[in-house]
Amino acid sequence: MSASANSESLDTQVIHIPFAERWQIYHRLQELMIPCWCHADGSLRVQVNSMLTAILVRSTLMQFFASRRELIDWLEQCWQL
């Protein structure tokens, strides 16, 4: 399954994710002190106002949706940088 994001405003992203993972991701973002909230329509909205926040959101989503091979490749790319 994949996640997608669409711009709602300059700094708020609407993330469409499967219901089963929504609350786990919400709680992880809260732990990271990233402003986010779930709406009645089931969407998860995340305030992304810095590059660091965008990286943390991406990393959190990858933990739930990336394959093991994708995670290994991403880590290897990080080490090369």
Order of alpha helices (4+ residues) and beta strands (2+ residues): beta-beta-alpha-beta-beta-alpha-alpha
